[in-house]
Amino acid sequence: MSSLALTHARFQLLETFRIPIALFGSAFFPSAAMLAFVVPFVGSNAEYATTATASMITFSVMSTNLFQYGVGVAEDRSQPWDPYVRTLPAGALPRFAGRVLAGLCLMAISLVPVVLIAAFLTEATVTSMQFLVTALTTAVISIPFILMGLAIGYSMPQKAAVVVAQVLFFPLAFLGGLMTGPGMAPGIVEDLAPYLPTGGAARLMWAAVGDFPYDFRSIAALVGWTATLGGVAVWAYRRDEGRRFS
């Protein structure tokens, strides 16, 4: 099964690499935000630059997974190849695993410009241990956004999935506090952010890179979002399978 998952992952990556603009798009917004807001305004302050970089990494994780899985899955479902692959005896698990592996690879690629901008154009700094914890935290916070993308992709046609992903994109980023640093967002955002997946993810990232305390309200909310989105993704997959193959 592991070899099948790797084969599916390789197939997904080759499809993406054949259209380089897809890679550029996932890295553009967080990199542009770093250059437009982080570097000129807080780049010289090590603490602010570090937390802002963590926010932009969260932003990139959300955008990459939302579009990679939401729009990508919906697009695959519209192709004749998809129903054929889903009828093969290997089952859904290798393809799911391959898609997740490919998505994680693309997410890592999209994070490279953000990290390089932070390293060379700002005073952001982390210790080796903080870097390791941040890398692990990045993988953890990607889970709810992967599930959100899968839920969108398996429940909607391609045109609807594009619209929904775009509509969710900026409100989740703004209301989650990704556009500001810890404690610097407007009051309503500060009150709401811990209970949104973006806010919970950002707070985990801030704690990983600095002295920001772990917010157990936001951790509980993030776990709740993960479970809920996982349930919706499974329901959407089974509903799609029932409609198309029963």
CORUR-V623544 format. One record per backbone hydrogen bond with DSSP energy under -0.5 kcal/mol. CO is the residue of the C=O (numbers start at 1). NH is the residue of the N-H. Records with the same first field share a line. If there is no record, write none. Layout:
BEGIN
CO->NH / NH
END
This chain:
BEGIN
1->5
2->6
3->7
4->8
5->9
6->10
7->11
8->12
9->13
10->14
11->15
12->16
13->17
14->18
16->19
19->22 / 23
20->23 / 24
21->25
22->26
23->27
24->28
25->29
27->31
28->32
29->33
30->34
31->35
32->36
33->37 / 38
34->39
37->41
38->42 / 43
39->43
42->45
43->123
44->46
45->49
46->50
47->51
48->52
49->53
50->54
51->55
52->56
53->57
54->58
55->59
56->60
57->61
58->62
59->63
60->64
61->65
62->66
63->67
64->68
65->69 / 70
66->70 / 71
67->71 / 72
69->73
70->74
71->75
72->76
73->77
74->78
75->78
76->79 / 82
79->82 / 83
80->84
81->85
82->86
83->87
84->87
85->88
88->91
92->96
93->97
94->98
95->99
96->100
97->101
98->102
99->103
100->104
101->105
102->106
103->107
104->108
105->109
106->110
107->111
108->112
109->112 / 113
111->115
112->116
113->117
114->118
115->119
116->120
117->121
118->122
127->131
128->132
129->133
130->134
131->135
132->136
133->137
134->138
135->139
136->140
137->141
138->142
139->143
140->143
141->145
142->146
143->147
144->148
145->149
146->150
147->151
148->152
149->153
150->154
151->155
152->155 / 156
157->161
158->162
159->163
160->164
161->165
162->166
163->167
164->168
165->169
166->170
167->171
168->172
169->173
170->174
171->175
172->176
173->178 / 179
174->177
177->180
181->184
186->189 / 190
187->191
188->192
189->193
190->194
192->195
193->196
196->200
197->201
198->202
199->203
200->204
201->205
202->206
203->207
204->208
205->209
206->210 / 212
214->216
215->219
216->220
217->221
218->222
219->223
220->224
221->225
222->226
223->227
224->228
225->229
226->230
227->231
228->232
229->233
230->234
231->235
232->236
233->237
234->238
235->239
236->240
237->241
238->242
239->243
240->244
241->245
242->246
END
